[in-house]
Amino acid sequence: MLNEKRFDATFVFRLIGIVFFAYLFFGFMLVPCWNTLTSIFKEKTASGEADPFAVIRFFLAGNMKRFVWNSLRLAVVLVITVNIVGISIVLLTEYFDIKGAKILRLGYMTTMIYSGVALVTGYMFLYANDGILTPLLTNAFPGISSTWFTGYGAVVFTMTFACTSNHMLFLRNAIRGIDYNTVEAARNMGANPFKVLWKVVMPTLIPTLFSLTVMTFITGLCAMSSPTLLGYDSINPEIVRLAGSSSADESFPQARAALLSIILAIFTIVLLTVLTAYERKGHYLSVSKTKAKLQKQKITNPVANVIAHIYAYVLFIIYMTPVVMIIIFSFQSYSAIRMKKLDLSNWTLINYFGKQDYEYMTARGTYKTREGAISGVFSNEQTFGGIKTSFILAAAAAALACIIVVVACNYISKHKKSGSILEYALLFPWLLPTILICYSYRVYFNSDTIWYVGNTNLYYADNVRLLIIMAYVVTKLPFSLRMIKASFYTIDSELEDAAKNLGSSPLRTFLKVKLPIILPSVLAVFALNFNALFTEYDMSATFASTYGTSYAMVIQAMTADEGLYGYNVNASGRRCASTVFIMIVSGLILWLVYGVGARDLSERLEAKKKRREFFARLFGRKN
């Protein structure tokens, strides 16, 4: 040890890592957000004098309070509606004995394979004033307006079903982990199934439900795609609008956008503080000496059983109808999609591949042909360009976030004091809403005087793609850290000690011993991050630019000019095909994560052994 060189490879890598993380934290987390905060107090009056409270007075006197109130109202209502629907679908598929539960579960989990803009446009395809089901609803219920699917009610309806995916992920696992012995003991004491549910099962789910409630509240507060597409005035769409405005159009729009971002940040920090304090309290646990697997409970009351089945399948229809209709209409012709009428005799792949000419009548009464106006997803330059852009940006950001977090977790596991500082620094983006981080980037880096990025305007031309990647990475660091850090705890410390005793360096030990063990978790996090970023809309809309147009933005704008002057004719069909493509990609990712990726080391080794035996027998028969 006395002869050990101070400037060895480990020391150099550690020094480089410390400098890089300091650069990342101060340069891309702290400084841009601090600039946004201070910009609120830098406004000047018409005479040129500084007036630090001008924006705040404008907020109190103007209609900006309406956006805050609308977001708060949406968040509070979603907490109620999403929890009611989310808890009920989990109970119907995991706790109660409902016929066809496996099919119901697949229907309820469809929101996991398409979300955001794709999901909202799917619901609009059904329920908008020219949607498929709107005429049926207005005929069945004459009191319903054909434009009912707009504004606040439409946003609540859409997000209620869109946000239950977290319940199917986390609450489902919590219920499946309940000890059946406690349920059976309560039943033996004469309690009916609903009393057992209320007195025994629900108390053990309170921590998970509280976390889901906070997540739902923040989701409603920071909603972007649904309010934008359905016409509801909330905070995030207003921030994006103000970010693209100028002082010539309205009074200090940038400072107003900054103030709204700070308000969102305050709400987020308060909620996370409350959640952290709540998690430190004790909770009910469902344990016994010999834990038993939960068995589904039969609903003994025949009336309640019928009502439960009807409710379950009504929800199944609501979840599945957009998916089925989108898939079917993605294979329909332009005329069938435009009229919203199925033509089962005319199936086509034009919405996916190929091009067709389009003949239309001009205002002068003459016919004109527009070559290639009808095109598929993979034949349309704009759509396919959005796919390539989103794929590259999402893959690069997801990979970079995983690499940063893996290196950080390895350091945190060895150094308690400095590792804690690093951990809190990587969790810092969780304290801020995504829109605040993106808006801060757009304003702060839209300059050629930032020395630590080489005096380069990162919001200019192609540079905006690098800025989007950095925003993606920063916003995904906290989630990646929580998931990957947990996998480090599964590593047996004796393996690392054995490698050290055999003369292996720390770097070689990490690459040869630790990394293979945590690799499935790392790949799962990469897949989930990629899945979320590939269809991401909120951040890319903040960085609105012709050089950084993402896939979700293309889908959103796809029908804006549909058929105008004979261009972009089958945008609705291409939108359906795009949604189907998103479902396929997302479904494949989820299968890799929760199917193949969920196997432990012994299962993977056993599968590898079976593959070798299979190929050995196969080639043996050929020989």
HUWOFEN-V442883 format. One record per residue. RES is the residue in three letters. SS is DSSP state (@ for helix, = for strand, . for the rest). PSI is psi as a letter, one per 40 degrees, with the letter a starting at -180 (999 if undefined). D_CENTER is the distance of its C-alpha to the mean C-alpha in Angstrom with 1 decimal. Layout:
BEGIN
res-><RES | RES>
ss-><SS | SS>
psi-><PSI | PSI>
d_center-><D_CENTER | D_CENTER>
END
This chain:
BEGIN
res-><MET | LEU | ASN | GLU | LYS | ARG | PHE | ASP | ALA | THR | PHE | VAL | PHE | ARG | LEU | ILE | GLY | ILE | VAL | PHE | PHE | ALA | TYR | LEU | PHE | PHE | GLY | PHE | MET | LEU | VAL | PRO | CYS | TRP | ASN | THR | LEU | THR | SER | ILE | PHE | LYS | GLU | LYS | THR | ALA | SER | GLY | GLU | ALA | ASP | PRO | PHE | ALA | VAL | ILE | ARG | PHE | PHE | LEU | ALA | GLY | ASN | MET | LYS | ARG | PHE | VAL | TRP | ASN | SER | LEU | ARG | LEU | ALA | VAL | VAL | LEU | VAL | ILE | THR | VAL | ASN | ILE | VAL | GLY | ILE | SER | ILE | VAL | LEU | LEU | THR | GLU | TYR | PHE | ASP | ILE | LYS | GLY | ALA | LYS | ILE | LEU | ARG | LEU | GLY | TYR | MET | THR | THR | MET | ILE | TYR | SER | GLY | VAL | ALA | LEU | VAL | THR | GLY | TYR | MET | PHE | LEU | TYR | ALA | ASN | ASP | GLY | ILE | LEU | THR | PRO | LEU | LEU | THR | ASN | ALA | PHE | PRO | GLY | ILE | SER | SER | THR | TRP | PHE | THR | GLY | TYR | GLY | ALA | VAL | VAL | PHE | THR | MET | THR | PHE | ALA | CYS | THR | SER | ASN | HIS | MET | LEU | PHE | LEU | ARG | ASN | ALA | ILE | ARG | GLY | ILE | ASP | TYR | ASN | THR | VAL | GLU | ALA | ALA | ARG | ASN | MET | GLY | ALA | ASN | PRO | PHE | LYS | VAL | LEU | TRP | LYS | VAL | VAL | MET | PRO | THR | LEU | ILE | PRO | THR | LEU | PHE | SER | LEU | THR | VAL | MET | THR | PHE | ILE | THR | GLY | LEU | CYS | ALA | MET | SER | SER | PRO | THR | LEU | LEU | GLY | TYR | ASP | SER | ILE | ASN | PRO | GLU | ILE | VAL | ARG | LEU | ALA | GLY | SER | SER | SER | ALA | ASP | GLU | SER | PHE | PRO | GLN | ALA | ARG | ALA | ALA | LEU | LEU | SER | ILE | ILE | LEU | ALA | ILE | PHE | THR | ILE | VAL | LEU | LEU | THR | VAL | LEU | THR | ALA | TYR | GLU | ARG | LYS | GLY | HIS | TYR | LEU | SER | VAL | SER | LYS | THR | LYS | ALA | LYS | LEU | GLN | LYS | GLN | LYS | ILE | THR | ASN | PRO | VAL | ALA | ASN | VAL | ILE | ALA | HIS | ILE | TYR | ALA | TYR | VAL | LEU | PHE | ILE | ILE | TYR | MET | THR | PRO | VAL | VAL | MET | ILE | ILE | ILE | PHE | SER | PHE | GLN | SER | TYR | SER | ALA | ILE | ARG | MET | LYS | LYS | LEU | ASP | LEU | SER | ASN | TRP | THR | LEU | ILE | ASN | TYR | PHE | GLY | LYS | GLN | ASP | TYR | GLU | TYR | MET | THR | ALA | ARG | GLY | THR | TYR | LYS | THR | ARG | GLU | GLY | ALA | ILE | SER | GLY | VAL | PHE | SER | ASN | GLU | GLN | THR | PHE | GLY | GLY | ILE | LYS | THR | SER | PHE | ILE | LEU | ALA | ALA | ALA | ALA | ALA | ALA | LEU | ALA | CYS | ILE | ILE | VAL | VAL | VAL | ALA | CYS | ASN | TYR | ILE | SER | LYS | HIS | LYS | LYS | SER | GLY | SER | ILE | LEU | GLU | TYR | ALA | LEU | LEU | PHE | PRO | TRP | LEU | LEU | PRO | THR | ILE | LEU | ILE | CYS | TYR | SER | TYR | ARG | VAL | TYR | PHE | ASN | SER | ASP | THR | ILE | TRP | TYR | VAL | GLY | ASN | THR | ASN | LEU | TYR | TYR | ALA | ASP | ASN | VAL | ARG | LEU | LEU | ILE | ILE | MET | ALA | TYR | VAL | VAL | THR | LYS | LEU | PRO | PHE | SER | LEU | ARG | MET | ILE | LYS | ALA | SER | PHE | TYR | THR | ILE | ASP | SER | GLU | LEU | GLU | ASP | ALA | ALA | LYS | ASN | LEU | GLY | SER | SER | PRO | LEU | ARG | THR | PHE | LEU | LYS | VAL | LYS | LEU | PRO | ILE | ILE | LEU | PRO | SER | VAL | LEU | ALA | VAL | PHE | ALA | LEU | ASN | PHE | ASN | ALA | LEU | PHE | THR | GLU | TYR | ASP | MET | SER | ALA | THR | PHE | ALA | SER | THR | TYR | GLY | THR | SER | TYR | ALA | MET | VAL | ILE | GLN | ALA | MET | THR | ALA | ASP | GLU | GLY | LEU | TYR | GLY | TYR | ASN | VAL | ASN | ALA | SER | GLY | ARG | ARG | CYS | ALA | SER | THR | VAL | PHE | ILE | MET | ILE | VAL | SER | GLY | LEU | ILE | LEU | TRP | LEU | VAL | TYR | GLY | VAL | GLY | ALA | ARG | ASP | LEU | SER | GLU | ARG | LEU | GLU | ALA | LYS | LYS | LYS | ARG | ARG | GLU | PHE | PHE | ALA | ARG | LEU | PHE | GLY | ARG | LYS | ASN>
ss-><. | . | . | . | . | . | . | . | @ | @ | @ | @ | @ | @ | @ | @ | @ | @ | @ | @ | @ | @ | @ | @ | @ | @ | @ | @ | @ | @ | @ | @ | @ | @ | @ | @ | @ | @ | @ | . | . | . | . | = | . | . | . | . | . | = | . | . | . | @ | @ | @ | @ | @ | @ | @ | @ | . | . | @ | @ | @ | @ | @ | @ | @ | @ | @ | @ | @ | @ | @ | @ | @ | @ | @ | @ | @ | @ | @ | @ | @ | @ | @ | @ | @ | @ | @ | @ | @ | @ | = | . | . | . | . | @ | @ | @ | @ | @ | @ | @ | @ | @ | @ | @ | @ | . | . | . | @ | @ | @ | @ | @ | @ | @ | @ | @ | @ | @ | @ | . | . | . | . | . | . | @ | @ | @ | @ | @ | @ | @ | . | . | . | . | . | . | . | . | . | . | @ | @ | @ | @ | @ | @ | @ | @ | @ | @ | @ | @ | . | . | @ | @ | @ | @ | @ | @ | @ | @ | @ | @ | @ | @ | . | . | . | @ | @ | @ | @ | @ | @ | @ | @ | @ | . | . | . | . | @ | @ | @ | @ | @ | @ | @ | @ | @ | @ | @ | @ | @ | @ | @ | @ | @ | @ | @ | @ | @ | @ | @ | @ | @ | @ | @ | @ | @ | . | . | . | @ | @ | @ | @ | @ | @ | . | . | . | . | @ | @ | @ | @ | @ | @ | @ | @ | @ | . | . | . | . | . | . | . | . | . | @ | @ | @ | @ | @ | @ | @ | @ | @ | @ | @ | @ | @ | @ | @ | @ | @ | @ | @ | @ | @ | @ | @ | @ | @ | @ | @ | . | . | . | . | . | . | . | . | . | . | . | . | . | . | . | . | . | = | . | . | . | . | @ | @ | @ | @ | @ | @ | @ | @ | @ | @ | @ | @ | @ | @ | @ | @ | @ | @ | @ | @ | @ | @ | @ | @ | @ | @ | @ | @ | . | . | . | . | @ | @ | @ | @ | @ | @ | . | . | . | . | . | . | . | . | . | . | . | . | . | . | . | = | = | = | = | = | = | = | . | . | . | . | . | = | = | = | = | = | = | = | = | = | . | . | . | . | . | @ | @ | @ | @ | @ | @ | @ | @ | @ | @ | @ | @ | @ | @ | @ | @ | @ | @ | @ | @ | @ | @ | @ | @ | @ | @ | @ | @ | @ | @ | @ | @ | . | . | . | @ | @ | @ | @ | @ | @ | @ | @ | @ | @ | @ | @ | @ | @ | @ | @ | . | . | @ | @ | @ | @ | @ | @ | @ | @ | @ | @ | @ | . | . | . | . | . | . | @ | @ | @ | . | . | . | . | . | . | . | . | . | @ | @ | @ | @ | @ | @ | @ | @ | @ | @ | @ | @ | @ | @ | @ | @ | @ | @ | @ | @ | @ | @ | @ | @ | @ | @ | . | . | . | . | @ | @ | @ | @ | @ | @ | @ | @ | @ | . | . | . | . | @ | @ | @ | @ | @ | @ | @ | @ | @ | @ | @ | @ | @ | @ | @ | @ | @ | @ | @ | @ | @ | @ | @ | @ | @ | @ | @ | @ | @ | . | . | . | @ | @ | @ | @ | @ | . | . | . | . | . | . | . | . | @ | @ | @ | @ | @ | @ | @ | . | . | . | . | . | . | @ | @ | @ | . | . | . | . | @ | @ | @ | @ | @ | @ | @ | @ | @ | @ | @ | @ | @ | @ | @ | @ | @ | @ | @ | @ | @ | @ | @ | @ | @ | @ | . | . | . | . | @ | @ | @ | @ | @ | @ | @ | @ | @ | @ | @ | @ | @ | @ | @ | @ | @ | @ | @ | @ | @ | @ | .>
psi-><d | d | e | h | h | d | f | a | d | d | d | d | d | d | d | d | d | d | d | d | d | d | d | d | d | d | d | e | d | d | d | d | d | d | d | d | d | d | d | d | e | e | i | i | i | d | e | e | i | h | g | e | e | d | d | d | d | d | d | d | d | a | e | d | d | d | d | d | d | d | d | d | d | d | d | d | d | d | d | d | d | d | d | d | d | d | d | d | d | d | d | d | d | d | d | i | g | h | h | f | d | d | d | d | d | d | d | d | e | d | e | e | e | h | a | b | d | d | d | d | d | d | d | d | d | d | e | i | d | f | i | d | e | d | d | d | d | d | d | d | g | d | e | h | i | e | f | d | f | i | a | d | d | d | d | d | d | d | d | d | d | d | e | e | d | d | d | d | d | d | d | d | d | d | d | e | e | i | h | d | d | d | d | d | d | d | d | d | e | e | h | i | d | d | d | d | d | d | d | d | d | d | d | e | e | d | d | d | d | d | d | d | d | d | d | d | d | d | d | d | d | f | i | d | d | d | d | d | d | e | f | h | h | a | d | d | d | d | d | d | d | d | d | e | i | i | e | d | d | i | h | g | d | d | d | d | d | d | d | d | d | d | d | d | d | d | d | d | d | d | d | d | d | d | d | d | d | d | d | e | i | i | i | i | i | g | i | i | d | g | h | i | h | h | i | i | h | i | h | d | h | d | d | d | d | d | d | d | d | d | d | d | d | d | d | d | d | d | d | d | d | d | d | d | d | d | d | d | e | e | e | i | i | d | d | d | d | d | e | f | h | h | g | e | e | g | i | i | e | d | e | d | i | i | i | i | i | h | h | i | h | i | d | e | e | i | i | i | h | h | h | e | d | h | i | i | d | e | e | h | d | d | d | d | d | d | d | d | d | d | d | d | d | d | d | d | d | d | d | d | d | d | d | d | d | d | d | d | d | d | d | d | e | d | h | d | d | d | d | d | d | d | d | d | d | d | e | d | d | d | e | i | i | d | d | d | d | d | d | d | d | d | d | d | e | f | i | f | e | h | d | e | f | f | f | h | h | e | e | h | b | e | d | d | d | d | d | d | d | d | d | d | d | d | d | e | d | d | d | d | d | d | d | d | d | d | d | d | e | e | h | h | d | d | d | d | d | d | d | d | d | e | e | h | i | d | d | d | d | d | d | d | d | d | d | d | d | e | d | d | d | d | d | d | d | d | d | d | d | d | d | d | d | d | e | h | d | d | d | d | d | d | f | h | i | d | e | f | h | i | d | d | d | d | d | d | e | d | e | d | f | h | e | h | f | e | i | f | d | f | d | d | d | d | d | d | d | d | d | d | d | d | d | d | d | d | d | d | d | d | d | d | d | e | c | d | e | e | i | a | d | d | d | d | d | d | d | d | d | d | d | d | d | d | d | d | d | d | d | d | d | d | 999>
d_center-><49.2 | 51.7 | 51.7 | 47.9 | 46.9 | 44.7 | 43.1 | 42.0 | 38.8 | 36.8 | 37.8 | 37.0 | 33.4 | 33.0 | 34.3 | 32.1 | 29.0 | 30.0 | 30.7 | 27.4 | 25.4 | 27.6 | 27.1 | 23.3 | 23.3 | 25.9 | 25.4 | 21.6 | 20.7 | 23.8 | 25.9 | 23.6 | 22.4 | 26.0 | 27.1 | 24.9 | 26.3 | 29.9 | 29.6 | 29.8 | 33.3 | 34.7 | 35.4 | 39.0 | 41.2 | 43.1 | 46.0 | 43.8 | 43.9 | 40.8 | 39.3 | 36.6 | 36.0 | 36.0 | 32.3 | 32.3 | 35.3 | 33.7 | 30.7 | 33.1 | 35.3 | 33.0 | 30.3 | 27.4 | 27.5 | 26.4 | 22.9 | 22.5 | 24.1 | 22.0 | 18.7 | 20.4 | 21.8 | 18.5 | 16.9 | 20.1 | 20.3 | 16.8 | 17.6 | 20.6 | 19.4 | 16.2 | 18.2 | 21.1 | 19.3 | 17.0 | 20.1 | 22.3 | 20.4 | 20.2 | 23.9 | 24.9 | 23.6 | 24.3 | 27.0 | 29.3 | 31.2 | 29.9 | 31.2 | 28.7 | 26.0 | 24.7 | 24.3 | 22.8 | 20.2 | 19.1 | 18.9 | 16.8 | 14.3 | 13.9 | 10.7 | 9.2 | 10.5 | 9.7 | 7.5 | 7.6 | 11.0 | 12.0 | 11.9 | 13.6 | 16.2 | 16.8 | 17.8 | 19.8 | 21.5 | 22.9 | 23.5 | 24.2 | 27.9 | 28.5 | 26.2 | 27.4 | 27.7 | 28.7 | 32.4 | 32.5 | 31.1 | 33.5 | 36.4 | 35.7 | 35.0 | 37.2 | 36.0 | 32.4 | 32.1 | 30.8 | 28.5 | 27.0 | 23.4 | 23.0 | 22.4 | 21.6 | 22.3 | 20.1 | 17.1 | 17.8 | 18.4 | 15.3 | 12.8 | 15.0 | 14.3 | 10.7 | 9.9 | 12.3 | 10.2 | 10.2 | 14.0 | 14.4 | 13.1 | 14.8 | 17.5 | 18.6 | 19.3 | 21.1 | 23.3 | 24.2 | 25.3 | 27.8 | 31.5 | 33.3 | 36.6 | 35.8 | 34.9 | 38.1 | 40.2 | 39.1 | 40.0 | 43.3 | 44.1 | 43.9 | 40.5 | 38.9 | 35.4 | 33.8 | 35.7 | 34.5 | 30.9 | 31.4 | 33.7 | 32.6 | 29.1 | 27.2 | 28.5 | 27.0 | 23.5 | 23.7 | 21.9 | 18.9 | 19.1 | 19.5 | 16.4 | 14.4 | 16.3 | 15.5 | 11.7 | 12.3 | 14.7 | 12.6 | 9.9 | 13.0 | 14.7 | 12.2 | 11.4 | 11.8 | 11.6 | 13.4 | 16.1 | 16.6 | 17.3 | 19.0 | 21.2 | 20.5 | 21.4 | 19.0 | 18.5 | 15.7 | 17.2 | 20.6 | 19.6 | 18.7 | 21.9 | 24.0 | 22.8 | 24.2 | 27.4 | 30.6 | 33.4 | 35.6 | 33.4 | 32.9 | 33.6 | 31.7 | 28.3 | 26.8 | 28.0 | 26.7 | 23.2 | 23.6 | 24.9 | 22.0 | 19.6 | 21.9 | 21.9 | 18.2 | 18.7 | 21.6 | 19.8 | 17.0 | 19.8 | 21.8 | 19.2 | 18.5 | 22.3 | 22.9 | 20.5 | 22.2 | 25.6 | 24.9 | 23.8 | 27.2 | 29.1 | 30.4 | 28.9 | 30.4 | 30.2 | 31.2 | 33.4 | 36.8 | 39.0 | 38.0 | 34.5 | 34.3 | 31.4 | 30.4 | 32.1 | 31.0 | 33.1 | 35.2 | 35.4 | 39.2 | 39.6 | 39.9 | 38.9 | 35.7 | 35.0 | 35.3 | 33.2 | 30.4 | 30.6 | 30.6 | 27.6 | 25.7 | 26.5 | 26.0 | 22.3 | 22.2 | 23.6 | 21.1 | 18.2 | 20.0 | 21.9 | 19.3 | 18.5 | 22.2 | 23.2 | 20.8 | 22.0 | 25.6 | 25.7 | 24.2 | 27.6 | 29.6 | 31.7 | 31.2 | 33.8 | 32.3 | 28.8 | 30.5 | 32.6 | 29.8 | 32.4 | 32.2 | 34.9 | 35.1 | 37.9 | 36.0 | 33.1 | 31.9 | 29.5 | 29.8 | 26.2 | 25.3 | 28.3 | 31.5 | 32.8 | 35.4 | 37.6 | 37.4 | 40.6 | 40.6 | 43.2 | 43.5 | 44.7 | 48.2 | 48.2 | 48.1 | 45.8 | 43.7 | 41.7 | 38.5 | 38.0 | 34.7 | 33.1 | 31.5 | 29.2 | 26.4 | 23.0 | 24.5 | 27.7 | 26.3 | 26.3 | 23.7 | 21.1 | 21.8 | 21.8 | 18.3 | 17.3 | 19.3 | 18.0 | 14.3 | 15.3 | 17.5 | 15.3 | 12.3 | 14.9 | 16.9 | 14.3 | 12.9 | 16.7 | 17.8 | 15.5 | 16.7 | 20.3 | 20.4 | 19.2 | 21.5 | 24.4 | 23.6 | 23.5 | 26.7 | 28.3 | 27.1 | 28.6 | 31.9 | 32.2 | 31.7 | 32.6 | 31.2 | 28.3 | 27.3 | 27.4 | 25.1 | 22.6 | 22.6 | 22.2 | 19.1 | 17.6 | 18.7 | 15.4 | 14.2 | 17.1 | 16.0 | 13.4 | 11.5 | 13.7 | 16.7 | 16.2 | 15.7 | 18.6 | 20.7 | 20.3 | 21.2 | 24.3 | 25.5 | 25.3 | 26.7 | 30.1 | 32.5 | 33.8 | 31.2 | 33.3 | 30.9 | 29.1 | 32.5 | 33.0 | 30.6 | 28.7 | 25.1 | 24.1 | 27.0 | 26.9 | 25.3 | 24.6 | 21.5 | 19.7 | 20.6 | 19.4 | 15.9 | 15.8 | 17.0 | 14.4 | 11.6 | 13.8 | 14.5 | 11.2 | 10.3 | 13.9 | 13.7 | 11.3 | 13.3 | 16.4 | 16.1 | 15.5 | 18.1 | 20.5 | 20.9 | 22.0 | 24.7 | 26.3 | 27.0 | 29.3 | 32.9 | 34.7 | 37.8 | 36.3 | 35.9 | 39.4 | 40.9 | 39.5 | 40.8 | 44.2 | 44.4 | 44.1 | 40.6 | 39.1 | 35.9 | 34.1 | 35.5 | 34.7 | 31.0 | 30.8 | 33.0 | 32.4 | 29.1 | 26.8 | 27.7 | 26.9 | 23.4 | 22.5 | 20.8 | 18.4 | 17.9 | 17.2 | 14.8 | 12.8 | 13.2 | 12.1 | 8.8 | 8.3 | 9.7 | 7.8 | 4.4 | 7.2 | 9.4 | 8.1 | 7.0 | 9.5 | 10.0 | 11.3 | 13.2 | 14.8 | 16.1 | 17.7 | 19.1 | 21.7 | 23.4 | 22.9 | 19.1 | 18.2 | 14.9 | 14.4 | 12.3 | 15.2 | 17.7 | 16.5 | 16.6 | 20.0 | 21.3 | 23.4 | 24.6 | 27.7 | 28.0 | 31.7 | 32.9 | 36.1 | 35.4 | 32.3 | 28.9 | 30.4 | 28.0 | 24.7 | 23.8 | 24.6 | 22.7 | 19.6 | 20.1 | 20.6 | 17.5 | 15.4 | 17.5 | 16.9 | 13.1 | 13.8 | 16.3 | 14.3 | 11.3 | 14.2 | 16.1 | 13.5 | 13.1 | 16.9 | 17.5 | 15.4 | 16.7 | 19.9 | 21.5 | 19.6 | 20.3 | 24.0 | 25.9 | 28.6 | 31.4 | 29.6 | 28.7 | 32.3 | 33.7 | 31.6 | 32.9 | 36.4 | 36.2 | 35.1 | 38.1 | 40.4 | 39.3 | 39.8 | 43.1 | 44.4 | 43.2 | 45.0 | 47.9 | 48.6 | 48.4 | 51.0>
END
